[in-house]
Amino acid sequence: MKTSDFDYNLPQDLIAQSPAEPRDHSRLLVLDRNTGEIEHRRFYDIVGYLNQGDVLVLSLIHISAPTRPRLISYAVFCLKK
């Protein structure tokens, strides 16, 4: 696997310049692995996708760039039991 496998075009106008307010109103992309259907939701909807025994992994990502000195991003992964 090469890091270039993860290259993709992301238009500048789709990159958040500040956190959503309130924070739980940030966008949530949901993929149904059985049907391939994609839903665009809000983070506060995440509880509707979790069941007892599921594992929720939160990853805090610090990005250093000259144009964005202190940009912090979050990635969320849910492992279904």
ABEGO torsion letter per residue (X at the ends): XBAAAABBBBBAAABBABBBOBAAABBBBBBBAAAGBBBBBBAAAAAAABBBGBBBBBBBBBBBBAABBGBBBBBBBBBBX
